[in-house]
């Protein structure tokens, strides 16, 4: 039977170390250092117990002293409270941290994309990644906010004769990541193939994080994930940034991972209906499966272009690795057209199209971008930032045809040859990528009784619970209460937010609810330049720019009335992560503070934010 419990402390090699008292209690704590919401939960009334043959998975794999390295890394006075330093142990580096007079050491690279955490933000017992906003506990190394699936290794620290020593396993120093211990499914062979205790529709970050969290917290009943895709779960944000990557290169977890942790994955299984009264899901091939708990995480689907010639070949919506590979191949030394440089349903569709344009610019003969508005990103990032980005593209041979839309796709022998605009302009085109918006993939729920709004989004509460008991939803398909905007129901289709939705849903399924309060964090990369974005700027009424837009080194603060609601930056890390920490604390950033510093401060200087978000 499944249970909800605090995991036992792993057995480690005994060494002479100085361990603060509060660190000795971390196994009883959640990753953020607060009392774990799982400590006393029993969702099905049964405590979970490890069997003798399970104990091996909790043992440290590094029992041989030769597997360890220990080195004096600094003098005790070299670090002030609140400081971090990368330290070299000879065969790898660690991140040494000093807080409240105590030292700790964890992995120095973010497991997501390898960002140097020393350049991130240290705040209240956790480190936030400077690139994409993932957060890690300094006490345990556990991941607290996302993106990413893995935690950081935790290393041992001792102080002797005013020197700080770090002791670490060589393997952990090399890997710089740690997968949490997971329980297995008990008596899997006893389950009917037509029943799953937890059935997850969708194999993106929501579903994968939900399944992993359940196993990490000791859930030992059956988990089934189903997806219409033919691939293992993969890193979809990379599709538009790295068009030639294969599904194997993009995968988030291996097949062996799913098998080892008893997470069943059904590929090429499309759901056509859900009956919440009898708790049954029906698949397109006729298979029916009953469930106790259901998670809907089907993501979004593109809006189809409705024009003459829409069925001609070599027109893509970039949904799969195969789409990306074909686009890259067809565009090589040829003419590419990107449709959709405007704010339609969600600006992430626009971002994907612009990332594709940036990727193709180097090898294509020509790249053209078509948009409904005068400036790309205007509604998301403001006109000034949008113009700066547009200029960057134009300097890289990308041509814009704004205030336009597609009237016709012309082909020859069934293959695309021209794109005709409503202005009458005809563009040569060997491949066309459509990014004209998206809609939630929820049509199969139309008669299910699960509540959806007029746009097809599933409405959930802070626990990712729908109006139907036992049915949860997350990711692109939901609107949920965002604490940053006074619990206004919003849709935030970010990769980072989807991870958190999956974790919150898992805790709710376990009967150990935890309300979502994460800060939206988004990023994009084009021509080697990255834009970071945190907050929720929908409906902003002013933009305050600090820095130089022409030099592409700036911070943009988005305000509504007298309060900052979002921030974006380029070449100013880690200011977006710092602002995200302020947002996370619940403290407000006032427009007047930003205006004052924008007039006198240096680009990227965070001194005026010192003290905010620290209580």
Beta strands, then each sheet from edge to edge (+ up, - down):
strand 1: 68-75
strand 2: 83-88
strand 3: 93-99
strand 4: 102-106
strand 5: 121-123
strand 6: 126-128
strand 7: 135-137
strand 8: 143-145
strand 9: 154-160
strand 10: 163-169
strand 11: 195-201
strand 12: 223-226
strand 13: 263-266
strand 14: 271-275
strand 15: 280-283
strand 16: 288-296
strand 17: 300-302
strand 18: 315-316
strand 19: 335-339
strand 20: 366-370
strand 21: 398-401
strand 22: 406-412
strand 23: 415-421
strand 24: 426-428
strand 25: 431-434
strand 26: 438-440
strand 27: 458-459
strand 28: 471-473
strand 29: 478-482
strand 30: 488-490
strand 31: 521-526
strand 32: 529-535
strand 33: 542-548
strand 34: 553-560
strand 35: 563-570
sheet 1: 1+ 10- 9+ 4- 3+ 2-
sheet 2: 5+ 6- 7+ 8-
sheet 3: 13+ 12+ 11+ 16+ 15- 14+
sheet 4: 13+ 12+ 11+ 16+ 28+
sheet 5: 17+ 26-
sheet 6: 18+ 25+ 19+ 20+ 21+
sheet 7: 22+ 23- 24+
sheet 8: 27+ 29+ 30-
sheet 9: 31+ 32- 35+ 34- 33+
end
